[in-house]
Amino acid sequence: MSDPKDLPPIDPTTPRRKPKPEVTKIGGRKLKPSTLMMGFGYDPVLSEGALKPPIFLTSTFAFESAEAGKRHFKSITGGGGADGLVYSRFNGPNQEILEDRLGVWDGAEEALVFSSGMTAICVLLMAYCQAGDVIVHSGPLYAASEGFVAKVLAKFGVTYVDFPAGAIREELDAVLAKAKAQADAQGGKVAMIYLESPGNPTNALVDVEAVRDARNAAMDPAETPIAIDNTFLGPVWQRPLDHGADIVVYSLTKYVGGHSDLVAGSVAGAKHWMDPVRSLRNTMGGICDPNTAWMLLRSLETVELRMQRATENAVKVCDFLKDHPKVEGVGFLGLLPEGSRQQDIYRRHCSGPGSTFSVFIKGGEAESFRFLDSLRIAKLAVSLGGTETLASHPAAMTHLSVPDARKKALGITDNLVRISIGIEDADDLIADFEQALDQV
Ligand SMILES: *Cc1c(COP(=O)(O)O)cnc(C)c1O
């Protein structure tokens, strides 16, 4: 037994031990996200020297003192982030490291992680609107996002106005004027402009800069944030916060997780935009679990490598598909018509085309199904952004419940096959697509 005299005195004001100051610059050179992914936000000294963060499986955290516990709770109930670890519905070490690293990619002050992309989207939307408010959104959206706005938020007196992804400034001005009039009539405000770009499954791009300009001209930017679902191109090929968005949303299930072995989501932006979202997450739960957070930390170390390789593969595969006699056309961001408005948006907003695209098979559903059933390497599954190549038929699968007229308006035809290219050997993939097209 040690003599109590030997123990250090208890100092109730001792702050939580912090990691070493982060190295984010060397000789004036700002370090790139791909470098920071190996260590940012984690100091091995705090975990017995473990080079990699352990998985912290605990529901609650011991306070250094009653005074420290009070301080932590003050920050939690104040809406901002905790200055210490409190309880695993609010925060945890693995989730905090992950949030710090996600923020790095998008240049966001804060990020918040969730148990799925849809939890992130639902909590974000709920944090920003109340009865009478209007949400303006681009179309198409991921079907569950569109359903949450149109069916769930409607139950709480929130309405919406939508516009096609490719809308030009004049159309955006008209849509915002309509939304303002609708909000005035309902006694509410335009609570959020919610975008998805590229849209699923057509890859239609939204002109985020034009949306920002239209928003700034029509309403108070401090009252109506612009949020964008960046799942298809982020975090490597598109940084929407640089183009006028305030909040960036991810299904981390896709390229960020990247191995088709987890489900998670995130929301990121300036601290003042994140405060209400964090506060609602603290109340409702929905933070991602420590094991998933740890897997995502591992994924983030290779996200740039994986997305680069998948994109190189997609360029080669599309180059093969576009001239094939059994293919009507390819909807790939790397093959946008020269001089088109979509190509102009692409050049201003994106640094690469990603690896998810649509291919239109000559014929209809029967020909498309024959192609899908003949694939030997590519797996027949929905989702995207994994290391393996996936193929699906949106009209008969993800968008089966969409009414025919809307499908037609969105360009979701019976001969559209959606493909998400992985990191396999490109020539092997081409051989697979070639033999499958031979069967059609
Ligand atoms: C998959 C997806 C979502 C939903 O994310 P989950 O992680 O499945 O909840 C949202 N938006 C887009 C664009 C997606 O592809």
Ligand as a Chemical Component Dictionary entry (heavy atoms), coordinates in Angstrom:
data_LIG
# 
_chem_comp.id                   LIG 
_chem_comp.type                 NON-POLYMER 
_chem_comp.pdbx_formal_charge   0 
_chem_comp.three_letter_code    LIG 
# 
loop_
_chem_comp_atom.comp_id 
_chem_comp_atom.atom_id 
_chem_comp_atom.alt_atom_id 
_chem_comp_atom.type_symbol 
_chem_comp_atom.charge 
_chem_comp_atom.model_Cartn_x 
_chem_comp_atom.model_Cartn_y 
_chem_comp_atom.model_Cartn_z 
_chem_comp_atom.pdbx_ordinal 
LIG C1 C1 C 0 -26.334 6.098  -49.356 1  
LIG C2 C2 C 0 -26.665 7.533  -49.438 2  
LIG C3 C3 C 0 -27.303 8.191  -48.381 3  
LIG C4 C4 C 0 -27.778 7.470  -47.141 4  
LIG O1 O1 O 0 -26.730 7.025  -46.357 5  
LIG P1 P1 P 0 -26.811 5.741  -45.391 6  
LIG O2 O2 O 0 -25.428 5.689  -44.830 7  
LIG O3 O3 O 0 -27.194 4.563  -46.219 8  
LIG O4 O4 O 0 -27.850 6.062  -44.350 9  
LIG C5 C5 C 0 -27.531 9.541  -48.504 10 
LIG N1 N1 N 0 -27.163 10.221 -49.613 11 
LIG C6 C6 C 0 -26.545 9.627  -50.648 12 
LIG C7 C7 C 0 -26.163 10.423 -51.852 13 
LIG C8 C8 C 0 -26.273 8.261  -50.605 14 
LIG O5 O5 O 0 -25.676 7.663  -51.651 15 
# 
loop_
_chem_comp_bond.comp_id 
_chem_comp_bond.atom_id_1 
_chem_comp_bond.atom_id_2 
_chem_comp_bond.value_order 
_chem_comp_bond.pdbx_ordinal 
LIG C1 C2 SING 1  
LIG C2 C3 SING 2  
LIG C2 C8 DOUB 3  
LIG C3 C4 SING 4  
LIG C3 C5 DOUB 5  
LIG C4 O1 SING 6  
LIG O1 P1 SING 7  
LIG P1 O2 DOUB 8  
LIG P1 O3 SING 9  
LIG P1 O4 SING 10 
LIG C5 N1 SING 11 
LIG N1 C6 DOUB 12 
LIG C6 C7 SING 13 
LIG C6 C8 SING 14 
LIG C8 O5 SING 15 
# 
